[in-house]
Amino acid sequence: MSHISRQFLLGGLGFMVISLALLGSGLGDTGDRALFDTLMRLRIKHGGLAMNPLISPVDLNDQTLRTLQEKVDTREAFADLVTVLSGFNASQLVLDFLFQFPKAEADDTLFVEAARDAENLIMAVLVMEDDGSDLSPAERRILEKSLWHITLKGKSLVPKAGGVIMPFPALAEAALHLGHINETPDSDGIFRRVPLLYQWEDGYIPSLPLAAAAQYWEIDPNRVILYPGKELVLPLPLFDDEAEYIRIPVDEQCRMLIPYVKTWADSYDRIPLERITAAKYDAAAAETYRKGLTGQIALAAEVTTTQKDVGPTAFEGIYPLSGIHVAVLSSILSGDSFIAESGRLYQGLALLILFLTMLVAQSAGTDLGFHLRFLGLFILFTAINGIRWQFFHITPWYTAGLGALICSWGLAFALRLFFRYHEQSLLENALSRYFHHDLVSKIIKEGKVDLTPAYKELTILFSDISSFTKWSSDKEPEVVHGFLSCFHSAMADIIFAHQGTVDKFIGDGMLAFFGDHGGVLGADPTASTHVRQCLEAAMEMQRKAREIAAEWKSRININLHIRIGINTGKVIVGNLGAENRIEYTVIGAAVNLAQRMESNAPLGGILLTGETRRLAGDDFPISAKRGIFVKGYDEHEIEVYDIGAETFDS
């Protein structure tokens, strides 16, 4: 497997492992939740959503308590509220209050009669998820009238109601419908979702705003369809024989994300409750509010500073939770301002696309291209999430994908550097067999390596130890190996020091060549240059051989003498060999002739051809010309010159 394939494989595995780790640990959900809060704050700050004009919030605030304290305590204020709103022909009256126990009989009688006369009153119940209340037969009968018997498509995780706190029976009986007012914060205490349904025996208790919207649209609860984790479908009455639907995005527990309108102070024009009740006794006040409330859905709730029905949101630390009911009711009535969560299908598809494009990014030829591709992928992924939020109101699924992308970028870049270092180390190790380490460093640094076979004019050097085979025939392998290691290391260092290339060691002999560095480093040396380098190296090799001979004579009783042959000519140089065995070497007639020079060289001296002598100049102690016959060249004498042993023995 190539290092590129290994890089892709390891990078891909890393991406998958990181993605699964982020998803499994919940860090992705935590990050997306924080991002969602930021986006909600920005939306609220820069305009938010418009509240549906059909809703008229009525507040029981601190001023109301100061003005109507006694009437609030006796519930006369609520009786007046229902009476006035009913007289104004409000479409619906929604009371976000719990009236669990009756007050004085006279007060409750007025309230119950007003509720019964209104015929459009929707009242609140509180669901206890633990079994906290026992309903009487009358209460059970009343609650059953408000249950929804929906069609369930899929496995439901809708929470079950263990008990229900209801208005006292006479008032509950007078209400048109009941709806729960439960609001459950997320694990960090922030209110982001609201449950639309609670399961009760064989039916479901709708939330207060859901019940109000259903009554307004005259929706048949028996035709409502729940797709857990996807949507709650509310079928509208037929218009022009064509069915229409309100589709509310929900999670597996049938909770919807709250489409907050604005901050509590800026969200909408709210009407103080005491002004509505004053209209019962004041014709001028009645005339002021009649027109604005006719046909409206009036939602009354307590928003006093002393009540505990408040909680933190993403954009406001203290927010009256009745505002959640207003926001939910507004979105259902409008039918187009819901916030949807990214589904599993999108998440899986996004991860797959990120994975594939991440592999493409890894294939960039340069580091700059590599980084730019990942940057482009980051920008694209961010833009897609931004567009989905801005135009389609879909929460971003971003943190897990971004985390996997960033970690994969780091992992891929680390692998890229590792494999590059590994490849460079292998190349450096291979080149160090042939070149001096300083030259290898320069080759690697400049990156101009071309080992493709080519014709070049080089100077070839062969060396051999005289009578080595006979001497080594009765020696221990360790002795022979130790001596040759020392000898070849010394000879190779000399070759390297004179910019030569060690082709191979052949037993006790060595093949080297000079003049090939130009093809690697970029500027071909002249022929006279590599000839001089070779001759200088050969002379130093002879001197070093005499030092080694003196050192090893007493140790292993070897009479060390070497012969060196040199020739200059055209050769083929490069990576040559079979598919599974390749080496950097030289071949050609000039190489063979250099070997013949070595076998005919004087003991302890150097023999070179006429071509080498012609290029060497006059700075070397070279003898006069002579001619010899060598194997393979029997048809004519070969012009040769030598540097005799006496040159090095003196």
N, C-alpha and C positions, 0 to 999 in steps of 0.2 A: 504494500500500500504506500503510495507516494505521500510526502509530507503535506502536500496540499489536501489530499483526501483525508489524512489524519486531522488536519486543522479543521476542515469542514465537519468531520464527525465529532470531534471534541467540542467544537463551538456549538454545534447543534444540540449535543447532549447537555452541555452547560446551560443553554437557553431553556431546554425543557425542564431540567432540574430546578433552575432558579424560578421559573414560572410556577411550577408545582409547589415549591417551597413558599413563595409569596402568597399563593392562593390558599394553601393549607394552613399557614400560620395566621391568616387573617390580617396581615399587614397591608395587603392590597385593599381590603375593605375599609380598614382604618384610614388609609390615605385617601381613598375615594370619598369617604364621608367628610373628611376635612376639606377636600376640594369642592364638594357639593355645597358645604356651608359657605365657603368663600364665594362661589358663584351666586348663591342665594343673597348674600350680603350685597354683592355688586348689583344684582337685579333690583333689590329693594331700594338701594341707594340711588339708582339711576332710573327710577320710574315705576318699577314693579309692574303688577298687573292691574287692570281696571276691574273694580268690583261690578258684578252684574247689577244693573239698575233696578231690578225687581226687588232687591233686598233693602229693607229699612231696619237697621239695628236700633234697638231701644235699650238704653242703659239704666240700670238701677245703680247709680253712682253715689258718691259721698254726699253730693248736694241733695239727691233724692232722699237719702236717709235723714238728713237734717230737716228736710221739709215735711216728709211724710212718715216719720219714724213710727208713730202709733198706727197709722193705716197699714204700714208694711208689716208690723207685728201682728195685726189682726187679719191680715190678708185682704182687707178692704181695698187696698191700692191695686191688688191684682184683679179683683173683681171689676173695679172701675176700668182698668187697662183693657181687659177682655171685652167689656161692654162697649167702650169707645171704639176700639179697633173693629169690632164686629159692626158697629153702626157706621163706620167709615167704609164698609165693604172691602176691608182688607182681604186679599185672596186667602191668606193663611195666617194663623197666629201660632207662633212657635215659642214655647216657654222653656228656657234653659234653667229651670229651677226644680228642686226636689221638694215635694210636699208630702213627706212620708206619713206624718201623723196629723189628724184633724185638730183644729183649734176650737174655739168656742163655737157652739152649734150654729148660732146666728150668723157669725162671720163666714163660716164654711158654706152655709146655705146660700148666701149671696154669691160666693165664688163658684159653687157647683152649678147654680142656676145660670150664671153668666156663661160658664163653659158649655153647658148643655144648649143654651140658646145660640151660641156662636156657631156650632156645628162644623167648625173648621180648625179646632184647637189640636195641636200636636204637643204632647208633653213628654218630659224626660223621665227615664229610668236609669238606674245605675246597676251595672252588672258586677257581681262578685265572682271572680274566677274560682275562688275557694268556696266551699259550701258554707255560706254565711247567713242565709236567711231561708226560712220556710214560708212558702206562699200558702195562703188559705185557698180553699176551693174557688171562692169568688175571684180572688186575685189571679189564680191560674186561668180561669175562664176569660177574664178580661185580657190577660197577656196573650193568650192563644189567638185572640182576634187580630192582634198586631203582628203575629208571626208571619214571616215570608217562607213559602214552600217553593224553593228555587230548584232549578235543574243544575246538577253538579256534573261537570265534565273533568274527570281526573281525580287524583287523590287529594283530599282536602286536609289542610292543617289549621282550619278555622278554629279558634279557641272555643272551648265549651264554657257556658255560663254555669257556675256552681250554685249561684243564687241571684236574685234580682231584688233590688230596693225600688219599690213602686210608689206612686202617689197613693194616698189613702183611697180605698175602693170607690167611694161615691164620686170623687174627682176623676179617677182613672176611667170609670165607666162613662163619664161625660165627654172624655177626650175622643177625638176622631181617630187618633193613632198615637202609639207610644214609640219612642226611639231612645236608644242608649246614648249616654254622654261620656262614655269611657274614652280617655285619651292616655295612651301609654308612651312614656319617653323611651328613647333608645338607651343602651347600656351606659352611655356617658351622661345621661340626664337631659339630653336635648330632645325637644319634641319635633320630630321630622315626619312621622307617620301617624295615621289615625286608623283604628280598626273600623271597617264598614259593617261587619256582621259579627254576631256571636251566636254560636249554636245553642239552641235550647230545645231539648227533647227531639222532636221530629221536624223542627223548623228553625228559623234564624231570626234574631232580633236585629233590625237595621239600626244604624246610627241615626241620631236626631236629624242631621241635615239630609241624609239619604232618604229618610222617611218623608221629610218635607218636600224634597225634590220629586219623589215618586208621586206624592199626592198632587203636586202642582201639575205634573205632566200626565196625571191619570194613568200611571203605569200599572199594569196588572202584575203583582209580585210573583204570581205563579208562572209567568213567562220569562222571569229573570234567569239568566244563565251565568254560572260562575266557572271560569277556567282558572283554577288555582295557579298562581305564579304568572298569570298572563293578564286577564281582564275580567271585569264584571260587566256583563252586557245588559243594558236596560232597554227593552223594546218600547218605543214610543207608539202612541196610537197611530193608525194608518192615516196618511195624508195622500189624497189622490190615488188610493189603492196601492201605494208604494210604502213599504216598511222602512222605518228609520230607527237608528239605534244610537244610544249613548254608550260609549265604550270607555270604562274607567280602568286604567292600568292598576293592577294590584299585585301583591306578592303572594306567596303560598298561604299566608294567613289572612288573605283578603284585606290587607292594609294598603292604603293609598298614601303616596307622598303628598304632603300638605302644600298646596300652591298658594303660599302666603301672598297677600295683596301688598301691604306696606307695613311700616312700623305702626304700633298701636296708635300713636298720636296722629299720624298722617294718613291712616288707612281709609277712612271714610267719614262722612258726616253722620254722627250718631245723635239720636234724639233722647234727651233725658226723660225718664219715665214720668216724672211729676208733671211735665208739660202735656203729656198725653192724657193723664188722669184729670188734669185741670180742664180739659176740653169737655168733660161731662157736665161741668158747672158754668163754663164760660163760653158763650157763643162765639166770641171773637177768637178765642184760642181754638175752638173747634173748626172755625172757618179757615184758620191758618194751616192746620194739618190735614184737613179732610182731603183736599185735592192731592197732596203728596203721598198719602197712604192708601188711597183707593186702588184696589187691584194689586197691592204690594204684599210681599211676604214679610211680616213683621217678626223679627227674632229678638226676644227680650232676654236679657241676662244680667247677672250682677257683676259689676266691675269695680266694686269698692276697694279701697286700699287695705281694708282690714280682712277681707275674705282671702281664703287660701287657694282659690282656684286660679293660680297663676303658675307660670313655669318659664324656663329659658328656651329661647329659640336660637337659630344660627346668627341672627342679626340683632337680638334684643334680649337682655338678661332677665327682665321681668315682663312677661306678656300674658294678659288675661286669656285663659284658654277658651273662653267663649268666642274669641276671635278666630280660633281654628274652625269652629262650626260655621262661621260666616264665610271663611275662605273655601271650605269644602262645598258648602251650599252654592256659593257663587260659581265655582268651577263646574259643578254638575249642571246647573242651570245654563251656563254658557256652552258647555259641551266641548270646548276646544282648548282649555287651558290646563289640562292635566300634565303631570310630570311622570314620565315613564322611566323605568329602570332598564338598563342594558340586560338583555336576556342571555342565557347560556349559549345559545346558538351564535349570537354576535361575539361573545367573549371567545368561544372556540375558534370562530372564523378569524377574528382579529389576531389571536395567537398564531394561527397557521400562517396568515399573511406576513406577520412580523417575523416568523421563523424563516420563511422562504426568502423574504427580502433581506433578512440578516445574512443568510448564506450568500446571496448575491453581493452584498456589501463586502463580505470577507474576501471575495475574489478580486478586489481592486488590485491593480498592479503596483501602485505606489501608496505610501502611507497617507499622503494628502488625499488621494482618491478614496482610500479606505475611510478616513475621518469624514470626508465630505458626504459619502454615501450614508454613513450612520447619522450625520447631522440632518441630511435630507429626510431620512426615515423618521427621525424624531420630530421634525417640523410637520411632516405629513400626518403622523399619528396624532400630534397635538391639534392640528387643524381639523381633522375628522371629528375628534371629540368636541371641539369648539363649535363646529357646524351643527352637530347633532343636538347640542345643548341650546344653541341660539335659535335655531330655526325649527327644531322638532321637539324641544322640551324633553330630551332624553338625558338622564344623568350620565356623567362621564364614567366610563370604565377605563381608567387611565393608569392608576398606580402600579398594578401588577404588570401590565404591558410595558410601561415606562421603566419600571425597576428591572424587569427581565432584559429590556433593550440595553439599558445602561450597563448592567452587570455583564451582559453578553458582549457589549462593545469592549469593556475592560478585559474580559476573558479572551476574546478573539484577538485583541491587540497583544495581550501577553503571549498567546500562542504564536502569533505572527512573529514576535520578537524572538521567542524561544526557537522556533523552527529556522528562522533566519540565522540565529546564533549557531544552532546545531549544524546547519548546512555550511556555514562559514567555517566552523570547526573541522568538519569533514574535509572541506576543500583545503583548509590550511594544513591539515594533517597529511593530505595527499600531496600537496605541493612541497611540504617540508621534506619529502623523500627525495626531491629532485633539486630544490633550491635552498640557499642559505636563508636562515630564519628572518634576517633583516629584509631580504628580497621578498620573501613570502608576505611579510607584513605590508610591504609597499604594494605588492600585487593585489592583496585583499583590499587595501585602502582605496586604491585607484579603481578597482573593480573592472580592470581590462584584461580579462582572462579568456583566451581563445585557444583551446587545445585541439581544434580541428586539424587533421593531418594536412600538411602543406609542404611544398618544395622550398627549401631555404639553403643558403650557403653557410655551412657551419664548419668549425674545426673540431675534429673528433680525436679523442685521446683514449688509448687502451693502456692498461698497466697490468703487470703480472709478476708474481714472486717466482724467482728462479728455483727449480728443483723442490718446490713446496710439496708436491704430491709424494715424492720419495721420502722427504723428511717426515711428513705427517702420517705415513702408513703404519708406523708402530707407536704412535702417540695416543694417549687417552683423549676421547672426544672433548672432555672439559678443557684440556690444555689447548687443543686446536681452536676450540671456540673462543676461549679467553683471549688468545693471541690475535685471532682474526678480528674480533670485536674492537680491540685496541687499535690494530693497524688500520682497519677500514674507517673507523671514526676519525682518526688523524688525517687520513687521505681525503675523506669527504669534506672535512673542515677546510682543508686547503683549496679544494675545488670550489666550495661555496665562497671562500674569501676572495677568489678571483672571478666571481660572477659566472661560474660554470654550473652545469646541470649534471647531477649524477643520474645516469640512466639505470644502471643496475650493477650489482656485484655478482661476479661469475666465479664462485668458489673463492680462490685467492686473488682473482683478477677483478678489474673494474673497468666499466665503460662510462665515459663522461663526454660531454660536448659543450662547446662554447659558442656564443653568438645568438642564442635563441631568445634572450631576454627582450629583445626589441619587439618580437611578436606579442609578448605579454604586456610590456610596459608602454609600448606605443612608439618608440623611436629605434629603428634598426641600427645596431652598431656597424661600423665599417668592418670589412674583412680583416684589415690589418689590426684593428682593435682586438677582435676575438682571437686572432692568431697570437698576439702578444700576451693576452690574458692566459691563453693555454700554455705557452712556453714558460711564462713566469710560474704558473702553477706546477708544471712538470718539474722544473728545476727545484722548486721548494719541496716537492714530493720526494725527490732524490735525497735532498739534505735531511728531511725528516726521517726517511727510511734508515739513514745511517745512525740517527739518534736512537731510533727504536731498536736497531740491531745491537747497539751497545748496551741498551737497557735489558733486552731479553736474552742476550747470549748466555749470560750466567744463569739465567732462570730456566730456560728450556733447551739450551744448546742448539740454537738455530743460527745458521749463517744466512742472514737476510740480505738478499740482493734483488732489486726489481729492475725490470725492463719497461720502458715506456715508448709507445709508438704514436705518432701524430700525423694526421692528414687533414687537408682542407678541401672541401668540395660540396657539390649539390647533393642533398639527401632529402628523404621524406621524414618529417618529424611531426609527432602528434599522438593522440590516443589511438592505439592500434591493438588489435587482438580479436578474440571471439566474443560472442554475446555475454558469456558468463565469466570471461577472463580478459581484462583489458589493462593496458599499461601505456604510459607515456614513454615513447622510445624513438630511436632513429633507425632507418634502414636505407640501404642503397650501396652502390659500388664503392663510394667514398668511405663508407663505414668498413667494408671488407678490407680495403687497402690499408686503413689505419690499423686494423688487426694484424695485417701482414707486417707492418712496420714494427709493431710490438714484438712479434716472434723473431724478427731479425735484428732487433736493437742490441747494442753492446750491453754486456752485463753491468748493471749499475749506471747505465747511460740512457740517452734519448735518441730515437731515430725519427726523422721527419722527411716528408716528401718534398719534391721540388716546389710544388705549389705553395706549401706552407713556408718553405724557405724564402720564396719570392716576396711574400707578404710580411715576413718577420722583421725586415730591416737589418741594420748592422749593429744593434745593441746587444746581441747575444753571441756567446763564444761558439759559433757554429763552424764545423770543419769544412774542408773543401768538398766539392761535389764528387760523388762516385755513383756507380751503377750496380744494381743487383737484380737478380731474377727471383721472383716470388711466385708462389703457387697461385694459379689463376691468371697470371700475366706472363706466360712463358714465351710469348711471341716477341717481346722486346724487354730491354732492361728498364728498370724503374730508377729514375733520378732520385737519389736520397742524400741526406746530410745527417750528421750526428753531433750530439754534444756528449763527449766521452765521459767515462767514470772519473778520469783524472781531474775533471773540472770540479767535482764535488768531494774528492778525497783530499785535495790540497788544503 
